[in-house]
Amino acid sequence: YDQRMYICICNAVSDKAIHQAVGEGATSIRDLSFMTGCGTQCGSCVKHVREVLDQALAEAGEPRSQLRLQVISQG
């Protein structure tokens, strides 16, 4: 299974990249943003990023990330 689904279109971050980042130590959306750039442009992917992060953490036997982020419009 080598297909990937893009989670963050703005920065072309796939679910596979998120799983890889978790394998390299990412445990939060903040970590993922730093490592992959996901969620740093429009922010519309953050909910889906959290779902993939939680899935990857569960598969790695790590506890779920506790940090809850809220996107606030500046317009």
PyMOL commands that place a pseudoatom at each C-alpha (Angstrom):
pseudoatom trace, name=CA, resn=TYR, resi=1, chain=A, elem=C, hetatm=0, pos=[0.000, 0.000, 0.000]
pseudoatom trace, name=CA, resn=ASP, resi=2, chain=A, elem=C, hetatm=0, pos=[1.900, 3.008, -1.254]
pseudoatom trace, name=CA, resn=GLN, resi=3, chain=A, elem=C, hetatm=0, pos=[-0.898, 5.413, -2.123]
pseudoatom trace, name=CA, resn=ARG, resi=4, chain=A, elem=C, hetatm=0, pos=[-1.057, 8.671, -0.277]
pseudoatom trace, name=CA, resn=MET, resi=5, chain=A, elem=C, hetatm=0, pos=[-3.766, 11.182, 0.402]
pseudoatom trace, name=CA, resn=TYR, resi=6, chain=A, elem=C, hetatm=0, pos=[-2.905, 14.863, 0.637]
pseudoatom trace, name=CA, resn=ILE, resi=7, chain=A, elem=C, hetatm=0, pos=[-4.026, 16.279, 3.949]
pseudoatom trace, name=CA, resn=CYS, resi=8, chain=A, elem=C, hetatm=0, pos=[-2.574, 19.785, 3.570]
pseudoatom trace, name=CA, resn=ILE, resi=9, chain=A, elem=C, hetatm=0, pos=[-3.000, 20.949, -0.013]
pseudoatom trace, name=CA, resn=CYS, resi=10, chain=A, elem=C, hetatm=0, pos=[-1.245, 24.303, 0.563]
pseudoatom trace, name=CA, resn=ASN, resi=11, chain=A, elem=C, hetatm=0, pos=[2.039, 22.591, 1.486]
pseudoatom trace, name=CA, resn=ALA, resi=12, chain=A, elem=C, hetatm=0, pos=[1.499, 19.228, -0.260]
pseudoatom trace, name=CA, resn=VAL, resi=13, chain=A, elem=C, hetatm=0, pos=[1.653, 17.238, 2.993]
pseudoatom trace, name=CA, resn=SER, resi=14, chain=A, elem=C, hetatm=0, pos=[0.312, 13.693, 2.703]
pseudoatom trace, name=CA, resn=ASP, resi=15, chain=A, elem=C, hetatm=0, pos=[-0.947, 11.273, 5.326]
pseudoatom trace, name=CA, resn=LYS, resi=16, chain=A, elem=C, hetatm=0, pos=[2.230, 9.290, 4.679]
pseudoatom trace, name=CA, resn=ALA, resi=17, chain=A, elem=C, hetatm=0, pos=[4.358, 12.348, 5.559]
pseudoatom trace, name=CA, resn=ILE, resi=18, chain=A, elem=C, hetatm=0, pos=[2.422, 12.779, 8.810]
pseudoatom trace, name=CA, resn=HIS, resi=19, chain=A, elem=C, hetatm=0, pos=[2.950, 9.122, 9.727]
pseudoatom trace, name=CA, resn=GLN, resi=20, chain=A, elem=C, hetatm=0, pos=[6.650, 9.503, 8.901]
pseudoatom trace, name=CA, resn=ALA, resi=21, chain=A, elem=C, hetatm=0, pos=[6.918, 12.625, 11.083]
pseudoatom trace, name=CA, resn=VAL, resi=22, chain=A, elem=C, hetatm=0, pos=[5.313, 10.732, 13.992]
pseudoatom trace, name=CA, resn=GLY, resi=23, chain=A, elem=C, hetatm=0, pos=[7.908, 8.012, 13.448]
pseudoatom trace, name=CA, resn=GLU, resi=24, chain=A, elem=C, hetatm=0, pos=[10.543, 10.743, 13.770]
pseudoatom trace, name=CA, resn=GLY, resi=25, chain=A, elem=C, hetatm=0, pos=[9.120, 12.008, 17.066]
pseudoatom trace, name=CA, resn=ALA, resi=26, chain=A, elem=C, hetatm=0, pos=[6.204, 14.327, 16.266]
pseudoatom trace, name=CA, resn=THR, resi=27, chain=A, elem=C, hetatm=0, pos=[3.502, 14.143, 18.929]
pseudoatom trace, name=CA, resn=SER, resi=28, chain=A, elem=C, hetatm=0, pos=[1.507, 17.331, 18.305]
pseudoatom trace, name=CA, resn=ILE, resi=29, chain=A, elem=C, hetatm=0, pos=[0.155, 19.526, 15.542]
pseudoatom trace, name=CA, resn=ARG, resi=30, chain=A, elem=C, hetatm=0, pos=[2.829, 22.045, 16.500]
pseudoatom trace, name=CA, resn=ASP, resi=31, chain=A, elem=C, hetatm=0, pos=[5.485, 19.389, 15.842]
pseudoatom trace, name=CA, resn=LEU, resi=32, chain=A, elem=C, hetatm=0, pos=[3.896, 18.499, 12.516]
pseudoatom trace, name=CA, resn=SER, resi=33, chain=A, elem=C, hetatm=0, pos=[3.682, 22.143, 11.464]
pseudoatom trace, name=CA, resn=PHE, resi=34, chain=A, elem=C, hetatm=0, pos=[7.371, 22.599, 12.219]
pseudoatom trace, name=CA, resn=MET, resi=35, chain=A, elem=C, hetatm=0, pos=[8.426, 19.359, 10.523]
pseudoatom trace, name=CA, resn=THR, resi=36, chain=A, elem=C, hetatm=0, pos=[6.136, 19.391, 7.468]
pseudoatom trace, name=CA, resn=GLY, resi=37, chain=A, elem=C, hetatm=0, pos=[4.592, 22.856, 7.205]
pseudoatom trace, name=CA, resn=CYS, resi=38, chain=A, elem=C, hetatm=0, pos=[1.048, 21.482, 7.455]
pseudoatom trace, name=CA, resn=GLY, resi=39, chain=A, elem=C, hetatm=0, pos=[-1.561, 23.877, 8.808]
pseudoatom trace, name=CA, resn=THR, resi=40, chain=A, elem=C, hetatm=0, pos=[0.627, 26.946, 8.383]
pseudoatom trace, name=CA, resn=GLN, resi=41, chain=A, elem=C, hetatm=0, pos=[-1.158, 28.539, 5.417]
pseudoatom trace, name=CA, resn=CYS, resi=42, chain=A, elem=C, hetatm=0, pos=[-4.966, 28.625, 5.320]
pseudoatom trace, name=CA, resn=GLY, resi=43, chain=A, elem=C, hetatm=0, pos=[-5.517, 26.320, 8.320]
pseudoatom trace, name=CA, resn=SER, resi=44, chain=A, elem=C, hetatm=0, pos=[-8.468, 24.464, 6.802]
pseudoatom trace, name=CA, resn=CYS, resi=45, chain=A, elem=C, hetatm=0, pos=[-6.628, 21.132, 7.120]
pseudoatom trace, name=CA, resn=VAL, resi=46, chain=A, elem=C, hetatm=0, pos=[-6.025, 21.297, 10.887]
pseudoatom trace, name=CA, resn=LYS, resi=47, chain=A, elem=C, hetatm=0, pos=[-9.034, 19.136, 11.828]
pseudoatom trace, name=CA, resn=HIS, resi=48, chain=A, elem=C, hetatm=0, pos=[-8.006, 16.420, 9.370]
pseudoatom trace, name=CA, resn=VAL, resi=49, chain=A, elem=C, hetatm=0, pos=[-4.346, 16.730, 10.422]
pseudoatom trace, name=CA, resn=ARG, resi=50, chain=A, elem=C, hetatm=0, pos=[-5.439, 16.024, 14.016]
pseudoatom trace, name=CA, resn=GLU, resi=51, chain=A, elem=C, hetatm=0, pos=[-7.341, 12.909, 12.910]
pseudoatom trace, name=CA, resn=VAL, resi=52, chain=A, elem=C, hetatm=0, pos=[-4.350, 11.545, 10.992]
pseudoatom trace, name=CA, resn=LEU, resi=53, chain=A, elem=C, hetatm=0, pos=[-2.008, 12.491, 13.859]
pseudoatom trace, name=CA, resn=ASP, resi=54, chain=A, elem=C, hetatm=0, pos=[-4.182, 10.657, 16.396]
pseudoatom trace, name=CA, resn=GLN, resi=55, chain=A, elem=C, hetatm=0, pos=[-4.320, 7.607, 14.108]
pseudoatom trace, name=CA, resn=ALA, resi=56, chain=A, elem=C, hetatm=0, pos=[-0.536, 7.628, 13.628]
pseudoatom trace, name=CA, resn=LEU, resi=57, chain=A, elem=C, hetatm=0, pos=[0.064, 8.044, 17.376]
pseudoatom trace, name=CA, resn=ALA, resi=58, chain=A, elem=C, hetatm=0, pos=[-2.304, 5.145, 18.119]
pseudoatom trace, name=CA, resn=GLU, resi=59, chain=A, elem=C, hetatm=0, pos=[-0.504, 2.929, 15.609]
pseudoatom trace, name=CA, resn=ALA, resi=60, chain=A, elem=C, hetatm=0, pos=[2.812, 3.892, 17.238]
pseudoatom trace, name=CA, resn=GLY, resi=61, chain=A, elem=C, hetatm=0, pos=[1.428, 3.120, 20.714]
pseudoatom trace, name=CA, resn=GLU, resi=62, chain=A, elem=C, hetatm=0, pos=[1.699, 6.753, 21.818]
pseudoatom trace, name=CA, resn=PRO, resi=63, chain=A, elem=C, hetatm=0, pos=[-0.960, 8.708, 23.721]
pseudoatom trace, name=CA, resn=ARG, resi=64, chain=A, elem=C, hetatm=0, pos=[-3.120, 11.111, 21.757]
pseudoatom trace, name=CA, resn=SER, resi=65, chain=A, elem=C, hetatm=0, pos=[-2.031, 14.721, 21.528]
pseudoatom trace, name=CA, resn=GLN, resi=66, chain=A, elem=C, hetatm=0, pos=[-3.809, 16.774, 24.191]
pseudoatom trace, name=CA, resn=LEU, resi=67, chain=A, elem=C, hetatm=0, pos=[-3.336, 20.201, 22.621]
pseudoatom trace, name=CA, resn=ARG, resi=68, chain=A, elem=C, hetatm=0, pos=[-6.534, 21.520, 21.050]
pseudoatom trace, name=CA, resn=LEU, resi=69, chain=A, elem=C, hetatm=0, pos=[-6.120, 24.220, 18.439]
pseudoatom trace, name=CA, resn=GLN, resi=70, chain=A, elem=C, hetatm=0, pos=[-8.757, 26.660, 17.283]
pseudoatom trace, name=CA, resn=VAL, resi=71, chain=A, elem=C, hetatm=0, pos=[-8.474, 28.501, 13.987]
pseudoatom trace, name=CA, resn=ILE, resi=72, chain=A, elem=C, hetatm=0, pos=[-9.384, 32.159, 14.434]
pseudoatom trace, name=CA, resn=SER, resi=73, chain=A, elem=C, hetatm=0, pos=[-10.082, 34.271, 11.383]
pseudoatom trace, name=CA, resn=GLN, resi=74, chain=A, elem=C, hetatm=0, pos=[-8.253, 37.572, 11.207]
pseudoatom trace, name=CA, resn=GLY, resi=75, chain=A, elem=C, hetatm=0, pos=[-10.569, 39.242, 8.775]
for i in range(1, 75): cmd.bond("trace and resi %d" % i, "trace and resi %d" % (i + 1))
show_as sticks, trace
zoom trace
